[in-house]
Every structure is written in C-alpha cells, then in structure tokens.
Amino acid sequence: MSKKSKRTIRQLQERNQALFAEVEILHTKLSSAAQERGAVARELETARGEVHHLRPRVENLEGLNERLTLMLSNEQALRMKALPPPKVGWFARLMGRRPQVVSVSQG
C-alpha cells in the first residue's frame, strides 16, 4: 500500500472516530432530553390533577361570594331604611322642595 493510501485510510479512521464520538454525544443529549420530557410530563399531569381537584372548590367559592355580596347588599338596604330622614335646609324650605330619598330595591 502506498503512503498516500495509508494516509487516506488514517484520515478516514480519525474522521470515523470523530463521528462516532459525536454520535455518542448526541445520543447522550437525546437520552437527557427524553428524561427531562418525562419529568415535565409528570409535572404537567400533577398540575392537571390539582386543577381538576381545585376547580369545584373555586366554583363553590364563587357561589359563596355571590351569596355574601347579595347579603351585604340587603344589609345595606336595611340600614338605609333605618336611617332618619334627612333634614331639609332653610333654602330648600324656602323654595318648597322636599329632600329626595333614594330607594334601594331588593332583588
């Protein structure tokens, strides 16, 4: 075999070793990415389970919030009705006006 052929074979062997090392690195990176994907998938599934568990509680709290808001509105209406009528100022008496009372409807 000639020197040129031996050199070409050696270069091809070195290139082959470099490519093999690169394939090993890529294989390691791919394995790592697959493990990370699995971990993320498990976290996502856990989060979905928590959302599924918490959704009824949130809906319950929303209903409770609506009921409390209605109760507060009713309480405020009752307190407004219990207030003494506003006094009429001397200018309003002079002009013959009566104070306007705002009524709060319950509903």
Order of alpha helices (4+ residues) and beta strands (2+ residues): alpha-alpha
